[in-house]
Every structure is written in C-alpha cells, then in structure tokens.
Amino acid sequence: MNIITARIPLTAVAIICGLVSLILTRWMMPHLIKRLKKANIVGKDIHKSTKPLVAEMGGLGILFGFILGIFVGILLHPDLTFELSVVLVVILLVGMIGMVDDILALKSMEKLVLLFLAGLPLIWIAPPGVGILYLIAIPIIVSIASNLTNMLAGLNGMESGLGIISMTSLTIACIILGKYDITILSMSLLGALIAFLHFNKPPAKVFPGDTGTLIIGATIAAIALIGRIKLVAFIIMLPNIIDACLKFYSAGFMNRSEQKPTQINENEELVRPETGFKSLIRLVLKRPIKEETAVKMIWGIGIIFGIIGILVAIYMPIMTGNESLEHILILKDHLYYI
C-alpha cells in the first residue's frame, strides 16, 4: 500500500481530501439541519424582518467533512499520520469548546483558557530544539486566532465566506513555498466550507455557531505554525484583527448580552446603531445597505488581504536572500530558541 500511495503527489492527495470533504459535508448538511431544528437548536435571524428561526451549531457539518478529509489524507499519505492526527485532536477539542459555547455561552476568559488548553497538543509537532517561549506561544496563537474568527461574525455567509478566502489564500501560498503537505489541512477545510456556504449564504438555512467559527481560526493557526508561514497567515487574518481592534478600542472586553446588534430598517437594509461599539461591519455600514451587499464588501476586504498574503509568499524567498534583511531574519531565528 505504501508503494502505491507514495506515487500520489501531495497536491493530488490534498485535492482528493478537499473533494471528499466537500461531497460529504454537502451530503451531511440537509440531514444535520433537519435534526438541529427537531432538537430545537435554533436561533433567530435578527437581520430579517420576519426574524425566522434558523438551525444553529451547523459547524458540526464543517467539522464532519474536515475530519473525514483528514482521514483520507492519512490513508493516502501515511508518512503524515502523526502530524495530521495531532492537528485533528486540536480541531476536535476546539470544536467541542465551540459546542459548549453554543449551548452554555461561555465567558470570554473561560473560552480563552479552554482554547489555550486545546492548542497544547500542537507542541508535539513544534520544530526541534525550540525554546520555552516559542512552545508557550503555540497554544496562545491557537486561542487568539480562534477568537478572532469567532468575533467577526453575525451576517449570513460572512464567516464561511471569509474562511473560504483564507483557506484558498493559504493553499496557494503553501504551494508557492513548496509546503505541499500543509495543503492537506487547508484543502480539507476549504471543501467543507464551500459545501457549508451553500446552506449558509443569504437567506441562511443554518448558522455555523461558535462550533464552526472557532475551528476556522484554529486551522489557520495550525497551518501557520506547522507550515512556518505565520506572516502570510497574519496578513490573511487582518480583517479579523482590524475588527477585534475596533471592538476593543471602542468597548474593551464585553459580554455578548451587552452588545447592541446591528439594526434593520423598513427596507430590510442593515443600519448602524447610533451608539455602541465599533466593528469592521459597522465601518462598512456608512449608509443603509442590504445584508448581501455588506457580506460581499467584507468578502472583498478579505480577498484584498488574501492577495497580499499570496504576494508576500511569492516574494518570501527573495526576502530571505536579501542582505539588508539578514539581521532581522537572524533575530527571528534566535527567538525560536529562547
């Protein structure tokens, strides 16, 4: 079997993983939506005048497709079994935290701590010989990234669409840099998100919930750390970072119950509240616009930073050979071993 699978290029394995994830998530979602509604796991779509009840916790479908995509990756490329299994453990733990958060509404600090603990297994696949500070930073990055993708949320299709943009950009960046093994992770989640978006786009039939949004950020963090493309991932996540900075600057840490939601007018257009915290969504809402338009504008911002991330990946080999940047790169390498 190893002789046969060794002949399959990693890019082909990644594509197969993505297709498996897409097909199985697409098959799973109608059944999951029906079960969630039957179990009364629903939430109001507050950006519609009729306030319809929509199935919540649809991220279970994303998680389902991602897990099976990774299993296919392990089957087709056994040499990556340990690394893929560790990432799978982390994503499963993050998904479980998302489920608990969807049901019990965890406090911000509780969620941060739990996500930190969920990121600890990634230490097992850290580069050899790294220092304690780098090891501590690994679960911190997982916790922060997961929260960032969870914060920029609330509109039909926005989270899953941004996740698709992030995974596409990271896949292209990894291919450019020759990190083909990492594309198994990005393609597995990409396939699941594409299938999920079909049910999550306006008007949404299902919401991802924290179960879905948290695993997107955790996967980005895992790809950045294992593939050592943290700068590219940072750039791709800038829409989420900008959104978080706006919220913290204007309101600091606050519970969801204290947040005043975006309103709608008689034309079913989104309207920015006169008071309350700032956010990337509200920055876009300079005038009343349809939800679909607002989502596409946020996607557009994500695409811009995705392209910038890809360009950085293209020029990264050139930058590493630049003598003027050599001292910075040496400093960066020293930080790994502190």
C-alpha positions as CSV (number, residue, x, y, z in Angstrom):
1,M,0.0,0.0,0.0
2,N,2.8,2.4,0.8
3,I,4.3,1.8,-2.6
4,I,1.0,2.8,-4.3
5,T,0.3,5.8,-2.1
6,A,3.9,7.1,-2.5
7,R,3.2,7.6,-6.2
8,I,0.4,10.0,-5.5
9,P,1.7,13.6,-5.4
10,L,0.8,15.6,-2.2
11,T,-1.1,18.1,-4.3
12,A,-3.3,15.3,-5.7
13,V,-3.8,14.0,-2.1
14,A,-4.8,17.5,-1.0
15,I,-7.3,17.8,-3.9
16,I,-8.8,14.4,-3.1
17,C,-9.1,15.4,0.6
18,G,-10.9,18.6,-0.4
19,L,-13.3,16.8,-2.7
20,V,-14.1,14.2,-0.1
21,S,-14.7,16.9,2.5
22,L,-16.9,18.9,0.1
23,I,-19.0,15.9,-1.0
24,L,-19.6,14.5,2.5
25,T,-20.4,17.9,4.0
26,R,-22.8,18.6,1.2
27,W,-24.5,15.3,1.9
28,M,-24.5,15.8,5.6
29,M,-25.9,19.3,5.9
30,P,-29.6,18.7,4.9
31,H,-29.8,15.9,7.5
32,L,-28.0,17.9,10.1
33,I,-30.2,21.0,9.6
34,K,-33.3,18.8,10.0
35,R,-32.0,17.2,13.2
36,L,-31.0,20.6,14.7
37,K,-34.4,22.0,14.1
38,K,-36.1,18.9,15.5
39,A,-33.9,19.3,18.6
40,N,-34.9,23.0,18.8
41,I,-31.2,24.0,18.4
42,V,-32.2,27.2,16.5
43,G,-31.5,30.9,16.6
44,K,-33.3,34.0,15.3
45,D,-32.0,35.6,12.2
46,I,-32.2,39.1,13.6
47,H,-31.3,40.8,10.3
48,K,-34.6,39.7,8.7
49,S,-37.9,41.5,9.3
50,T,-39.7,38.2,10.0
51,K,-37.0,37.0,12.4
52,P,-37.0,33.4,11.1
53,L,-35.7,30.6,13.3
54,V,-32.5,29.1,11.7
55,A,-30.7,26.0,12.7
56,E,-27.7,26.7,14.9
57,M,-24.4,24.8,15.5
58,G,-24.1,24.0,11.8
59,G,-20.3,24.0,12.3
60,L,-20.8,20.3,13.2
61,G,-21.2,19.7,9.5
62,I,-17.9,21.5,8.8
63,L,-16.2,19.5,11.4
64,F,-17.6,16.3,10.0
65,G,-16.3,17.0,6.5
66,F,-12.9,18.2,7.8
67,I,-12.4,15.1,9.9
68,L,-13.1,12.7,7.1
69,G,-10.9,14.8,4.7
70,I,-8.0,14.4,7.1
71,F,-8.7,10.7,7.5
72,V,-8.4,10.3,3.7
73,G,-5.1,12.3,3.9
74,I,-3.8,9.9,6.5
75,L,-4.9,6.9,4.4
76,L,-3.2,8.2,1.2
77,H,-0.1,9.5,2.8
78,P,0.7,7.5,6.0
79,D,4.0,9.4,6.5
80,L,2.0,12.3,7.7
81,T,-0.1,10.3,10.2
82,F,1.4,11.8,13.4
83,E,1.2,15.4,12.2
84,L,-2.3,15.2,10.8
85,S,-3.5,13.3,13.9
86,V,-2.2,16.0,16.2
87,V,-4.0,18.7,14.3
88,L,-7.1,16.6,14.2
89,V,-7.0,16.3,18.0
90,V,-6.7,20.1,18.3
91,I,-9.5,20.8,15.9
92,L,-11.8,18.3,17.7
93,L,-11.1,19.9,21.0
94,V,-11.7,23.4,19.6
95,G,-15.0,22.1,18.1
96,M,-16.1,20.7,21.4
97,I,-15.4,24.0,23.1
98,G,-17.5,25.7,20.3
99,M,-20.3,23.3,21.0
100,V,-20.2,24.1,24.8
101,D,-20.1,27.8,24.0
102,D,-23.1,27.5,21.6
103,I,-25.1,25.8,24.4
104,L,-23.9,27.5,27.6
105,A,-22.5,30.8,26.3
106,L,-19.0,30.7,27.9
107,K,-17.5,33.9,29.3
108,S,-14.6,35.4,27.2
109,M,-11.9,34.5,29.7
110,E,-13.3,30.9,30.1
111,K,-13.2,30.5,26.3
112,L,-9.6,31.9,26.0
113,V,-8.3,29.5,28.7
114,L,-10.1,26.4,27.2
115,L,-8.8,27.3,23.7
116,F,-5.3,27.7,25.1
117,L,-5.5,24.1,26.6
118,A,-6.9,22.8,23.3
119,G,-3.9,24.2,21.4
120,L,-1.4,22.4,23.7
121,P,-1.1,19.2,21.6
122,L,0.5,21.3,18.8
123,I,3.6,21.5,20.9
124,W,4.2,17.8,20.0
125,I,5.0,18.9,16.4
126,A,6.9,22.0,17.1
127,P,10.3,22.4,15.4
128,P,13.1,20.5,17.2
129,G,15.1,22.4,19.8
130,V,12.8,25.5,20.1
131,G,12.8,27.4,23.4
132,I,10.1,27.6,26.1
133,L,8.8,30.9,24.9
134,Y,8.0,29.5,21.4
135,L,6.3,26.5,22.9
136,I,4.1,28.7,25.2
137,A,3.3,30.9,22.2
138,I,1.8,27.9,20.2
139,P,-1.4,27.5,22.3
140,I,-1.7,31.3,22.7
141,I,-1.7,31.7,18.9
142,V,-4.4,29.0,18.6
143,S,-6.5,30.7,21.3
144,I,-6.2,34.1,19.7
145,A,-6.8,33.0,16.1
146,S,-9.9,31.0,17.1
147,N,-11.3,34.0,18.9
148,L,-10.6,36.3,16.0
149,T,-12.6,34.3,13.5
150,N,-15.3,34.0,16.1
151,M,-15.6,37.7,16.6
152,L,-16.1,38.8,13.0
153,A,-19.4,37.1,12.6
154,G,-23.2,37.6,12.5
155,L,-24.2,38.0,8.9
156,N,-25.4,35.2,6.6
157,G,-22.4,33.6,4.8
158,M,-19.8,36.0,6.1
159,E,-17.8,33.7,8.4
160,S,-17.9,30.7,6.0
161,G,-17.1,33.0,3.0
162,L,-14.1,34.6,4.8
163,G,-13.0,31.1,5.8
164,I,-13.0,30.0,2.1
165,I,-11.0,33.1,1.2
166,S,-8.5,32.3,4.0
167,M,-8.1,28.6,3.1
168,T,-7.8,29.4,-0.7
169,S,-5.1,32.0,0.0
170,L,-3.2,29.7,2.4
171,T,-3.4,26.8,-0.1
172,I,-1.9,28.9,-2.9
173,A,0.8,30.3,-0.5
174,C,1.8,26.8,0.6
175,I,2.0,25.6,-3.0
176,I,4.2,28.6,-3.9
177,L,6.5,27.9,-1.0
178,G,6.6,24.2,-1.7
179,K,4.8,23.2,1.6
180,Y,2.6,20.7,-0.2
181,D,1.9,18.6,2.9
182,I,0.2,21.6,4.6
183,T,-2.3,21.9,1.8
184,I,-4.0,18.7,3.0
185,L,-5.2,20.7,6.0
186,S,-6.3,23.8,4.1
187,M,-8.0,21.8,1.3
188,S,-9.9,19.6,3.8
189,L,-11.4,22.7,5.5
190,L,-11.8,24.5,2.2
191,G,-14.0,21.7,0.8
192,A,-16.2,21.6,3.9
193,L,-16.6,25.4,3.9
194,I,-17.6,25.5,0.2
195,A,-20.3,22.9,0.9
196,F,-21.5,24.7,4.0
197,L,-21.7,28.1,2.3
198,H,-24.4,26.7,0.0
199,F,-26.7,26.5,3.1
200,N,-25.3,29.5,5.0
201,K,-25.5,32.1,2.2
202,P,-28.3,34.7,2.4
203,P,-31.0,33.7,3.3
204,A,-29.3,31.3,5.6
205,K,-30.7,27.9,6.4
206,V,-28.1,27.3,9.0
207,F,-25.6,29.2,11.2
208,P,-22.1,27.9,11.9
209,G,-22.3,28.8,15.5
210,D,-19.1,29.0,17.6
211,T,-18.6,25.3,16.7
212,G,-17.8,26.5,13.1
213,T,-16.2,29.8,13.6
214,L,-13.7,28.7,16.2
215,I,-12.4,25.7,14.1
216,I,-11.7,28.1,11.2
217,G,-9.3,30.2,13.3
218,A,-7.7,27.1,14.9
219,T,-7.0,25.6,11.5
220,I,-5.4,28.9,10.3
221,A,-3.2,28.8,13.4
222,A,-2.2,25.2,12.8
223,I,-1.3,25.9,9.2
224,A,0.7,29.0,10.1
225,L,2.7,27.2,12.9
226,I,3.3,23.9,11.1
227,G,4.0,25.4,7.7
228,R,6.0,28.3,9.3
229,I,4.0,30.8,7.3
230,K,3.0,33.0,10.2
231,L,3.5,36.3,8.4
232,V,1.3,35.1,5.5
233,A,-1.4,33.9,7.9
234,F,-1.2,37.2,9.9
235,I,-1.8,39.2,6.7
236,I,-4.7,37.0,5.6
237,M,-6.3,37.4,9.1
238,L,-6.0,41.2,9.1
239,P,-9.8,41.7,8.5
240,N,-10.4,39.8,11.7
241,I,-7.6,41.6,13.5
242,I,-8.9,45.0,12.4
243,D,-12.4,44.1,13.6
244,A,-11.1,43.0,17.0
245,C,-9.0,46.1,17.4
246,L,-12.0,48.3,16.7
247,K,-14.1,46.5,19.2
248,F,-11.5,46.5,22.0
249,Y,-10.7,50.2,21.3
250,S,-14.3,51.3,21.5
251,A,-15.7,49.0,24.1
252,G,-13.0,46.8,25.6
253,F,-14.0,43.3,26.8
254,M,-17.7,42.8,27.0
255,N,-20.2,40.0,27.1
256,R,-22.5,39.3,24.1
257,S,-25.5,40.2,26.2
258,E,-24.2,43.7,26.4
259,Q,-23.8,44.1,22.7
260,K,-26.4,46.0,20.8
261,P,-27.0,44.2,17.4
262,T,-27.0,45.9,14.0
263,Q,-30.5,47.0,13.2
264,I,-32.6,46.8,10.0
265,N,-34.9,49.4,8.5
266,E,-38.3,49.1,6.8
267,N,-36.5,48.2,3.5
268,E,-34.7,45.3,5.2
269,E,-31.4,47.2,5.0
270,L,-28.7,47.0,7.7
271,V,-28.4,50.2,9.7
272,R,-25.5,51.0,12.0
273,P,-26.7,51.9,15.6
274,E,-26.1,55.5,16.7
275,T,-24.3,54.3,19.8
276,G,-22.3,51.2,20.7
277,F,-19.1,49.5,19.8
278,K,-17.2,49.9,16.6
279,S,-16.5,47.0,14.3
280,L,-15.5,46.2,10.7
281,I,-19.1,45.5,9.8
282,R,-20.2,48.9,11.2
283,L,-17.3,50.6,9.4
284,V,-18.8,49.2,6.2
285,L,-22.3,50.4,7.1
286,K,-21.8,54.1,6.4
287,R,-25.2,54.1,4.9
288,P,-28.0,51.5,5.0
289,I,-27.3,48.6,2.7
290,K,-28.6,45.1,2.1
291,E,-27.1,42.2,4.1
292,E,-25.9,40.5,0.9
293,T,-24.1,43.7,-0.1
294,A,-22.5,44.1,3.3
295,V,-21.3,40.5,3.2
296,K,-19.8,40.9,-0.2
297,M,-18.0,44.0,0.9
298,I,-16.4,42.2,3.8
299,W,-15.5,39.3,1.5
300,G,-13.9,41.9,-0.8
301,I,-11.7,43.2,2.1
302,G,-10.8,39.5,2.8
303,I,-9.8,38.9,-0.8
304,I,-7.6,42.0,-0.9
305,F,-5.6,40.8,2.1
306,G,-5.6,37.3,0.8
307,I,-4.0,38.5,-2.4
308,I,-1.4,40.5,-0.4
309,G,-0.6,37.3,1.6
310,I,-0.1,35.4,-1.6
311,L,2.2,38.2,-2.9
312,V,4.2,38.0,0.3
313,A,4.6,34.2,-0.2
314,I,5.9,34.9,-3.8
315,Y,8.5,37.3,-2.6
316,M,9.4,35.5,0.6
317,P,12.3,33.5,-1.0
318,I,13.6,36.8,-2.3
319,M,13.4,38.5,1.1
320,T,15.3,35.6,2.8
321,G,18.2,36.2,0.3
322,N,18.2,40.0,0.9
323,E,21.3,41.0,2.8
324,S,19.6,44.1,4.3
325,L,17.0,41.8,5.9
326,E,19.6,39.3,7.1
327,H,19.9,40.7,10.6
328,I,16.2,40.7,11.1
329,L,15.9,37.0,10.0
330,I,18.8,36.1,12.3
331,L,16.9,37.8,15.2
332,K,13.8,35.9,14.3
333,D,15.6,32.6,14.3
334,H,17.1,33.4,17.7
335,L,13.6,34.0,19.1
336,Y,12.7,30.4,18.3
337,Y,15.3,29.1,20.8
338,I,14.7,31.5,23.8
